Amino acid sequence: MYDAVADPYCYPGSTVLKNLLDLRDQVVLDRYEAEITSDRAREPFPEGKVSPALYCAFHRHLFQDVYAWAGEYRTVRIAKGGNPFCFPEHIAVQVQRLFADLEQQQFLRSLSIEAFAVKGAHFLSELNAIHPFREGNGRTQLAFFAFLAERAGHPLRRQGFDPAQMLAAMITSFSGDEIPLQSVIRDLVSK
Ligand SMILES: Nc1ncnc2c1ncn2[C@@H]1O[C@H](COP(=O)(O)OP(=O)(O)OP(=O)(O)O)[C@@H](O)[C@H]1O
């Protein structure tokens, strides 16, 4: 749940996001969203050059059944746990800058596990601080990071993935400390 006030993405007088099935009950929407996005996650993701457009296509792929704005940057300010994410007017330029940096680093290829963990943590942390979409950032950033890791020769192990530990590390990274996130990534890619 985000700290949002009078949000045009929500049904009037509620914090439930307007959705394609017109589900007005948060519990029902959560259940549907969880099921359909995990089905979509098992399908092949869109392909193409690593870019902001591909990142949006990942979000679109996961959330196409739920939200009309799947794959589109948000237009409202949002925060989580008091942490404010990038203002919407700066999202496009910040995502572009982040992906230009990634390209300069050859998409994290040819790196040792240690260097991959350090650079990967920085990428994920920056992406999370931007939080380009109104909802679904966590799932999209993880799916995209798994794709980058695979292409970089450091595929993430599914076993041993601890969502609570990842969440704590993501939150810590928001305050500028990327060490716990580096450690989560190192554990996920180490054989
Ligand atoms: N207090 C916080 N400060 C900074 N980042 C946070 C905070 N709480 C959560 N996050 C990050 O935001 C993500 C959740 O964003 P969002 O709700 O848009 O994605 P989601 O895919 O709908 O949710 P989830 O990741 O919980 O499945 C988390 O996965 C985490 O990376």
The ligand as a Gaussian input file, in Angstrom:
#p B3LYP/6-31G(d) Opt

LIG

0 1
 N        9.838000       1.590000       2.690000
 C       10.370000       1.339000       1.500000
 N       11.351000       2.124000       1.014000
 C       11.914000       1.882000      -0.186000
 N       11.553000       0.867000      -0.986000
 C       10.587000       0.050000      -0.562000
 C        9.936000       0.237000       0.694000
 N        9.008000      -0.741000       0.857000
 C        9.079000      -1.511000      -0.252000
 N       10.022000      -1.043000      -1.107000
 C       10.372000      -1.590000      -2.430000
 O        9.229000      -1.439000      -3.249000
 C        8.839000      -2.714000      -3.784000
 C        7.342000      -2.798000      -3.864000
 O        6.905000      -1.908000      -4.851000
 P        5.464000      -2.126000      -5.512000
 O        4.439000      -2.261000      -4.430000
 O        5.273000      -1.104000      -6.578000
 O        5.702000      -3.520000      -6.211000
 P        4.823000      -4.808000      -6.194000
 O        5.427000      -5.741000      -7.183000
 O        3.392000      -4.414000      -6.383000
 O        4.988000      -5.312000      -4.699000
 P        5.884000      -6.488000      -4.107000
 O        7.318000      -6.219000      -4.450000
 O        5.623000      -6.335000      -2.623000
 O        5.346000      -7.752000      -4.703000
 C        9.413000      -3.748000      -2.832000
 O        9.649000      -4.972000      -3.515000
 C       10.708000      -3.082000      -2.399000
 O       11.721000      -3.335000      -3.344000

